[in-house]
Amino acid sequence: MASSSVYYQQNGNGYSDKPLYNGLPTHSTAVREKWHRHHHTSSWLLPLSLPIPGVRTRRLRIMTPNPARLHQFTVTRFGRRRGPLVLFIGVIVTVFTIFALHKRFATPEKNWPTLSPGDPSTLVYKREDLQRIWEWEIAAGHYPSSQKLPKQLGLSAPPYNPALPAKKSATIPSRYRSPTATDTIGTGSQRVYLDIQSKAPSVAYPPRPVSGSVADLDVVMEHCEFPKKYVRDCLEVLRIGAGLDNQARLRRGKMDDWKYVFLEDGPGDNVTDSDAIRPNYPHKAHADSDVSSDFPKKRGAEWELPIRLGTPPKYRPYNDQPASCDDENPRYFHMFWTGSFTDKPYLALLSYLFTQNLGLHLDNEHLDPKVCRPKFILWISPGPAAVPPGPNALREMYDGLKANPWASPFLHPRFKDIIEFRLWNTTEQLDGIPELKDEWRAMRESLFNSGGFVEKVPVNAVQEQSTETAGEDEDATVAAAPAPTTGGSGHEDKVNRVGSKSASEYDRLSVILSDMARFVLCHRFGGIYLDADTIFLRDWEELWGWRGAFAYRWSRLEKYNTAVLRMNKNSALGTFLFRTALKNGLDFHPMTVSRYTKDAYLEGLLLRLPDALFDSAWLNTEYYQRDRPPQPYLADFSHLFDTPRDLSAAPGALGFDGFYKGAYSYHFHNFWWRPFDPSRNWPDLGERFINGERIARATAAAESGQIIPDQEDDVVGNDKRDLDWAAVLKRTFEAYIRGERPNMYGEWLRW
């Protein structure tokens, strides 16, 4: 009996407090035994005892889900085969939900996680090198912002910032300071914000921006950043702050919050050059700078060697510069064009003459010495993007410009100091980038890389040509350059295409080349790059005064659109971008560049401005902010060329002043094949350029199958009744060149 006592109760019939009369059990306890074995699985929760650190006598008791009970439930509910699968999916969903809630409410970013794994890292620089890039750019005055530095950099001390005004702040005891610096110490001149308005009697036109004035882009971001702000409201702040609302200031009251244009006044803080420049860059991260989850290295790539940077250029406010133009920050507008000159670069150049402070209303002997005149450099690639220029390319380029009625007016001596045409040579340009010149040829077969997709060019069609004359230097080769063919279709047609003649015949190789060309030009020469489908809408003086690099936002996405790109010559940021691109397939697509800067925490050094400043219609075309659109309301980019009938009264009634007033420029996104003014598709610049006009009129008539009209037959009845916005802009700029009206600032062109 002793051996069976484990299985039978000795003191009761299921009731321990009641003795048995005969000492024997009345039934088997198999049910109770089974219950004892499985009673834990019947509960949904199980107690878990955990030790408490530092307290030996107590333990922490928490309740956890019971896996056995969950498994039993799913098997009973869904069967033996599907039950475990349902349980596994449930666990995954639960874990992801907890992770999502933590990321949304318990992290500084407060963003919901995405289901996509994300793009792989593009980073090839260690954190110590990224610290040096930030410090170099700040010391050079290329960060005139009070925005916080990324804490991931791990800087132990705030850098001196000569582009921010010096101000006294309370000294915080070291024990209360954060171990990571996220601010800069301003050592520059004080800022005087301007109230710009037209003054009597010159009130018909807005005043020119003050020479040396600067746009505070921190203020602009506050009033313009999507999705918090509307484009319509942003444009109002931009035009009122710049005094563009001449005779139409309807706002009353104090408007200091809308002032964003300032002058630097007075000396900066008394900081020695050695302290301000700090050539040894002593700031280091507190932890190991080479190993950090914030800086994952690009898979399969080696870390770049420690970055070598020269001494940053000394920052000088405009009033302290020895000349009005600073050689370290030249005012160059760059534009890239492929193929024959058309009305698209023609209108870009006309808008440049109409808006920028070029002194065309003065004689050359009486130019204002305080004004730094910008120069527009149009880079022309005469043939297919993959074909290097021949030995006579430069002469052929100028011969073509002289014979082209759209281009020849800009060769007039009056424009010789403000407009320049240059021949683009890919080999020469890439060899001019120190960060690329020794390595780019190894990647010539994949040079046309856009967003990770490589446009293959046949290797057997490569032509080896020199940067000067063909066949003189075998090493100076352009990437995978095929010999031009006389015909063909498919891949050959794509390779030999020059210019985009329609939506179906798009010159993709030239577009990819231009993605790289803009960074090359800004890094080599400095200045601002603009896509050829850009129209200037106001003077850019205040943007030149802001020394930092910038592009603008890709509509609703937190990505760059580099249709406008400002970079400083030979900057640390440029070195980073070229070396990073070299390790990532020489990909300069704006989406990829966005990854470069994000992975390295350098987005603050390439500011992403709101697209309201340069692309005011973009959000509307993607169905955003249509409840309060700006003026004009273009729901599609094609409406610039074909304004809807119910809105077609606005262009003729409002004119140039009614077209996104306050924005710096307008980007109409391609449409190379659509004429600006179909009923007058020729340069209408008056008697001074009549020969080119006659050639263009004859060409337009021949293409339309019409008889060439005489000047006497050019009557208004033949014109389109409702003019589109594109035609109104073109005719406004042409009237200025003809001498029939002043420019937007009331200045008359003097020949």
Long-range contacts (C-beta under 8 A, 24 or more apart in sequence): 7-33, 40-66, 40-68, 41-66, 41-68, 41-69, 41-72, 42-69, 43-69, 44-69, 44-70, 119-595, 120-298, 120-299, 121-296, 121-297, 121-298, 121-299, 121-599, 122-298, 122-580, 122-583, 122-584, 122-592, 122-595, 122-596, 122-599, 123-295, 123-296, 123-297, 123-298, 123-580, 123-599, 123-600, 124-297, 124-298, 124-301, 124-302, 124-303, 124-304, 124-579, 124-580, 124-583, 125-303, 125-304, 125-307, 125-576, 125-579, 125-580, 125-600, 126-289, 126-290, 126-295, 126-303, 126-304, 126-306, 127-152, 127-153, 127-154, 127-285, 127-289, 127-290, 127-292, 127-294, 127-295, 128-284, 128-285, 128-289, 128-290, 128-306, 129-304, 129-306, 129-307, 130-295, 130-576, 130-600, 130-601, 130-602, 131-155, 131-281, 131-283, 131-284, 131-285, 131-289, 132-281, 132-307, 132-309, 132-572, 133-307, 133-309, 133-572, 133-573, 133-575, 133-576, 133-602, 133-605, 134-159, 134-602, 134-605, 135-159, 135-278, 135-281, 135-283, 136-281, 136-309, 136-312, 136-571, 136-572, 137-312, 137-571, 137-572, 137-573, 137-605, 138-163, 138-184, 139-276, 139-277, 139-278, 139-312, 139-315, 140-312, 140-313, 140-315, 140-547, 140-568, 140-571, 140-572, 141-188, 141-315, 141-547, 142-547, 142-548, 142-549, 142-568, 142-571, 142-573, 142-605, 143-184, 143-548, 143-604, 143-605, 144-214, 144-217, 144-546, 144-547, 144-548, 145-217, 145-218, 145-548, 145-604, 145-607, 146-183, 146-184, 146-218, 147-218, 147-604, 148-182, 148-183, 149-181, 149-182, 149-183, 149-184, 149-604, 150-182, 150-601, 150-604, 151-180, 151-182, 152-292, 152-294, 152-295, 152-601, 153-180, 153-285, 153-601, 154-180, 154-284, 154-285, 154-286, 154-287, 154-289, 155-180, 155-181, 155-182, 155-283, 155-285, 156-180, 156-181, 156-283, 156-284, 156-285, 156-286, 157-181, 157-282, 157-283, 158-182, 158-183, 158-184, 158-185, 159-184, 159-185, 159-278, 159-283, 160-184, 160-185, 160-187, 160-271, 160-275, 160-276, 160-278, 161-185, 161-186, 161-187, 161-188, 162-187, 162-188, 162-268, 162-276, 162-315, 163-188, 163-315, 163-547, 163-548, 164-188, 165-189, 165-190, 165-191, 166-190, 166-268, 166-269, 179-286, 180-286, 181-283, 186-269, 187-268, 187-269, 187-271, 187-276, 188-264, 188-268, 188-269, 188-315, 188-317, 189-264, 189-265, 189-266, 189-267, 189-268, 189-317, 190-264, 190-265, 190-266, 191-216, 191-262, 191-263, 191-264, 191-265, 192-262, 192-263, 192-264, 192-265, 193-256, 193-259, 193-260, 193-261, 193-262, 194-259, 194-261, 194-262, 194-263, 195-255, 195-259, 196-241, 196-242, 196-243, 196-261, 197-243, 197-246, 197-249, 198-243, 198-246, 198-247, 202-746, 203-246, 203-247, 204-246, 204-247, 204-746, 205-246, 205-742, 205-744, 205-745, 205-746, 206-242, 206-243, 206-244, 206-245, 206-246, 206-744, 206-745, 207-243, 207-246, 207-745, 208-357, 208-539, 208-541, 208-745, 209-242, 209-261, 209-357, 209-539, 209-541, 209-542, 210-261, 210-263, 210-541, 211-318, 211-324, 211-357, 211-368, 211-370, 211-371, 211-372, 211-541, 212-263, 212-264, 212-317, 212-318, 212-319, 212-370, 212-545, 213-261, 213-262, 213-263, 213-541, 213-542, 213-545, 214-261, 214-262, 214-263, 214-264, 214-318, 214-542, 214-545, 214-546, 215-260, 215-261, 215-542, 215-543, 215-545, 215-546, 216-260, 216-261, 216-262, 216-546, 217-260, 217-546, 217-548, 217-550, 217-607, 217-609, 219-259, 219-260, 220-260, 220-609, 220-610, 220-613, 221-609, 221-610, 223-258, 223-260, 224-609, 224-610, 224-612, 224-613, 225-610, 226-553, 226-556, 226-610, 226-611, 226-612, 226-619, 226-624, 227-556, 227-624, 229-610, 229-612, 230-625, 230-628, 230-630, 231-610, 231-611, 231-612, 231-616, 231-619, 231-620, 231-625, 231-629, 231-630, 232-625, 232-628, 232-629, 232-630, 232-631, 234-610, 234-612, 234-613, 234-662, 235-612, 235-616, 235-630, 235-660, 235-661, 235-662, 235-663, 236-662, 237-662, 238-612, 238-613, 238-662, 238-663, 239-661, 239-662, 242-538, 242-542, 242-662, 244-538, 244-661, 244-662, 261-542, 263-318, 264-317, 264-318, 264-319, 265-319, 268-317, 273-314, 277-311, 277-312, 279-311, 294-601, 295-600, 296-599, 298-583, 298-584, 301-583, 304-579, 304-583, 307-572, 307-575, 307-576, 307-579, 309-572, 309-575, 312-572, 315-547, 318-545, 324-369, 324-370, 324-371, 324-372, 325-372, 325-373, 326-372, 328-526, 328-568, 328-569, 329-526, 329-544, 329-547, 329-568, 329-569, 330-375, 330-525, 330-526, 330-527, 330-569, 331-372, 331-373, 331-374, 331-375, 331-527, 331-544, 332-374, 332-375, 332-376, 332-377, 332-525, 332-526, 332-527, 332-528, 333-374, 333-375, 333-376, 333-377, 333-527, 333-528, 333-529, 333-530, 334-377, 334-379, 334-518, 334-521, 334-522, 334-525, 334-527, 334-528, 334-529, 334-530, 335-376, 335-377, 335-378, 335-379, 335-529, 335-530, 335-531, 335-532, 335-534, 336-379, 336-381, 336-424, 336-513, 336-514, 336-517, 336-518, 336-521, 336-529, 336-532, 337-378, 337-379, 337-380, 337-381, 337-532, 338-380, 338-381, 338-382, 338-385, 338-498, 338-499, 338-507, 338-510, 338-513, 338-514, 339-381, 339-382, 339-498, 339-499, 339-507, 339-510, 340-400, 340-404, 340-498, 340-499, 341-380, 341-400, 341-401, 341-404, 341-406, 341-407, 342-406, 342-499, 342-672, 343-406, 343-675, 343-676, 343-677, 343-681, 343-683, 343-730, 344-532, 344-533, 344-672, 345-378, 345-406, 345-407, 345-532, 346-406, 346-407, 346-683, 347-535, 347-676, 347-729, 347-730, 347-733, 348-530, 348-532, 348-534, 348-535, 348-536, 349-376, 349-378, 349-410, 349-419, 350-730, 350-733, 350-734, 350-736, 350-737, 351-535, 351-536, 351-537, 351-729, 351-733, 352-376, 352-419, 352-536, 353-415, 353-418, 353-733, 353-736, 353-737, 353-743, 353-749, 354-536, 354-732, 354-733, 354-736, 354-743, 354-744, 355-536, 355-537, 355-538, 355-539, 355-743, 355-744, 356-536, 356-539, 356-540, 357-539, 357-541, 358-418, 360-414, 360-418, 360-743, 360-747, 360-749, 360-750, 361-742, 361-743, 361-747, 361-748, 361-749, 361-750, 362-750, 363-750, 372-544, 373-417, 373-418, 374-418, 374-540, 374-544, 375-417, 375-418, 375-419, 375-420, 376-418, 376-419, 376-420, 377-420, 377-421, 377-422, 377-521, 377-525, 377-527, 378-419, 378-420, 378-421, 378-422, 379-422, 379-423, 379-424, 379-517, 379-521, 380-421, 380-422, 380-423, 380-424, 381-424, 381-510, 381-513, 382-423, 383-484, 383-498, 384-482, 384-484, 384-495, 384-496, 384-497, 384-498, 384-509, 384-510, 385-448, 385-507, 385-509, 385-510, 385-512, 385-513, 386-448, 386-457, 386-478, 386-479, 386-480, 386-481, 386-482, 386-495, 386-509, 387-463, 387-478, 387-481, 387-482, 387-483, 387-484, 387-496, 388-425, 388-426, 388-427, 388-463, 388-465, 388-477, 388-478, 388-481, 389-423, 389-424, 389-425, 389-465, 390-465, 390-470, 391-468, 391-469, 391-470, 393-423, 393-425, 394-423, 397-421, 397-423, 404-692, 405-682, 405-683, 405-689, 405-691, 405-692, 405-693, 405-695, 405-696, 406-683, 406-692, 406-696, 408-689, 408-692, 409-683, 409-685, 409-689, 409-692, 409-737, 412-688, 414-751, 424-517, 425-467, 425-478, 426-478, 426-479, 426-513, 427-465, 427-467, 427-476, 427-477, 427-478, 428-467, 428-476, 429-517, 429-520, 429-521, 429-524, 430-520, 431-467, 431-476, 432-520, 432-524, 433-520, 433-523, 433-524, 433-578, 435-574, 435-575, 435-578, 435-579, 435-582, 436-578, 436-582, 439-582, 440-479, 440-582, 440-586, 441-475, 441-477, 441-479, 443-479, 443-582, 443-585, 443-586, 444-477, 444-478, 444-479, 444-480, 445-479, 445-480, 446-585, 446-586, 447-479, 447-480, 447-586, 448-479, 448-480, 448-509, 448-512, 448-513, 449-512, 449-585, 449-586, 449-587, 449-589, 450-508, 450-511, 450-512, 450-515, 450-587, 450-589, 451-587, 451-589, 451-591, 451-592, 452-585, 452-587, 452-589, 452-592, 454-585, 455-494, 455-508, 455-509, 455-512, 456-491, 457-481, 457-482, 457-495, 457-509, 458-482, 458-491, 458-495, 461-495, 499-672, 500-670, 500-672, 500-673, 501-672, 501-673, 502-673, 503-673, 512-589, 515-562, 515-588, 515-589, 515-590, 516-586, 516-588, 518-562, 518-565, 518-588, 519-562, 519-565, 519-567, 519-574, 519-577, 519-578, 519-581, 519-588, 522-565, 522-566, 522-567, 522-568, 522-569, 522-574, 523-567, 523-569, 523-570, 523-571, 523-574, 523-577, 523-578, 524-569, 524-570, 525-569, 526-567, 526-568, 526-569, 526-570, 527-566, 527-569, 528-564, 528-565, 528-566, 529-562, 529-564, 529-565, 529-566, 530-563, 530-564, 530-665, 531-563, 531-564, 531-667, 533-563, 533-667, 533-668, 533-669, 533-670, 533-671, 533-672, 534-563, 534-564, 534-614, 534-665, 534-666, 534-667, 534-668, 535-665, 535-666, 535-668, 535-729, 536-664, 536-665, 537-659, 537-660, 537-661, 537-663, 537-664, 537-665, 537-666, 538-662, 538-663, 538-664, 538-744, 539-745, 540-664, 543-664, 548-605, 548-607, 549-573, 549-605, 549-606, 549-607, 550-606, 550-607, 550-608, 550-609, 551-590, 551-606, 551-607, 551-608, 551-609, 552-608, 552-609, 552-610, 552-611, 552-613, 552-614, 552-615, 553-608, 553-609, 553-610, 553-611, 554-590, 554-591, 554-594, 554-611, 555-611, 555-615, 555-618, 555-619, 555-622, 555-624, 556-619, 556-622, 556-624, 558-594, 558-608, 559-590, 559-591, 559-594, 559-608, 560-590, 560-591, 560-593, 560-594, 560-597, 560-606, 560-608, 561-590, 561-611, 561-615, 562-590, 562-593, 563-614, 563-615, 563-667, 564-614, 564-665, 564-667, 567-606, 573-602, 573-605, 573-606, 576-600, 576-602, 612-663, 613-663, 613-664, 613-665, 614-663, 614-664, 614-665, 614-666, 614-667, 615-666, 615-667, 616-660, 616-663, 616-666, 617-660, 617-666, 618-667, 618-669, 630-660, 631-658, 631-659, 631-660, 631-661, 632-658, 632-659, 632-660, 632-725, 634-725, 637-668, 637-669, 637-670, 637-671, 638-671, 638-674, 639-725, 640-668, 640-671, 640-724, 640-725, 640-726, 641-668, 641-671, 641-674, 641-675, 641-676, 641-724, 641-725, 641-726, 642-724, 643-722, 643-724, 643-725, 645-722, 648-722, 648-723, 648-724, 649-722, 650-725, 651-722, 651-723, 651-724, 651-725, 651-727, 651-728, 652-722, 652-723, 652-728, 655-728, 655-732, 656-728, 656-729, 656-732, 656-744, 659-725, 659-728, 659-729, 668-726, 674-726, 676-726, 676-727, 676-729, 676-730, 677-726, 677-727, 677-730, 677-731, 678-720, 678-727, 679-718, 679-719, 679-720, 679-727, 680-719, 680-727, 680-731, 683-734, 684-731, 684-734, 684-738, 685-734, 685-737, 685-738, 686-737, 686-738, 686-739, 688-751
